[in-house]
Structure formats: structure tokens, C-alpha cells
Amino acid sequence: MVAIHWDATRGRSGQRHAVLALGDAWDHVVASLGAWRRRTRERAELAALDDRMLKDIGLTRADAEFLSNKPFWRE
């Protein structure tokens, strides 16, 4: 989690730091959303594999179901 602190008494320098902190927070949000979308897509693809393909990558059907049913925010 990102904490943003802004001290209005610091003048222009403080404002610049606040803007940079907001930019960093935004970058973190965008990166998190991208990771969540990627995980969702990858888990859907894993769930669609047949038993032969799962065996090729060393997973059982139970492994695939467990992994594909994880919430998108968990790695």
C-alpha cells in the first residue's frame, strides 16, 4: 500500500513531491490492475487445458482446478 503525505507548509518543493507521490501511486494502481487481468486470463487458459496438456506441464486436473479457482488478487 502506498501512503501519500503532503505538508502544505513546505511550499513548492512539497507540492512537487506530492505530485510525484500521486504519480507513483497511480503507477502502482495501473500495475496492479494489469497483473490482475493477466492472472485472470492465465487461470482461464489453465482451466481450459485438457488432461493430456496438463500432464505435459506436470499438473493434475485437481492442481489445475485449485490454481484456476484462486481469486485474481492472489498470486
FENGI-V530193 format. One record per backbone hydrogen bond with DSSP energy under -0.5 kcal/mol. CO is the residue of the C=O (numbers start at 1). NH is the residue of the N-H. E is the energy in kcal/mol with one decimal. If there is no record, write none. Layout:
BEGIN
co=[CO:CO]
nh=[NH:NH]
e=[E:E]
END
This chain:
BEGIN
co=[1:3:6:7:8:10:11:12:13:14:15:16:17:18:19:20:21:22:23:24:25:26:27:28:29:30:31:32:33:34:35:36:37:38:39:40:41:42:43:44:45:46:50:51:52:53:54:55:60:61:62:63:64:65:67:71]
nh=[3:5:8:10:11:13:15:16:17:18:19:20:21:22:23:24:25:26:27:28:29:30:31:32:33:34:35:36:37:38:39:40:41:42:43:44:45:46:47:48:49:49:54:55:56:57:59:58:64:65:66:67:68:69:70:74]
e=[-0.5:-0.5:-0.7:-1.8:-0.8:-0.5:-1.8:-2.5:-2.1:-2.1:-2.4:-2.4:-2.5:-2.4:-2.2:-2.3:-2.5:-2.5:-2.4:-2.1:-2.2:-2.6:-2.4:-2.3:-2.5:-2.2:-2.2:-2.5:-2.3:-2.4:-2.6:-2.2:-2.4:-2.8:-2.5:-1.8:-2.2:-2.3:-2.1:-1.1:-0.5:-1.2:-2.3:-2.4:-1.8:-1.2:-2.9:-1.1:-2.3:-2.5:-2.5:-2.7:-2.7:-1.4:-1.0:-1.8]
END
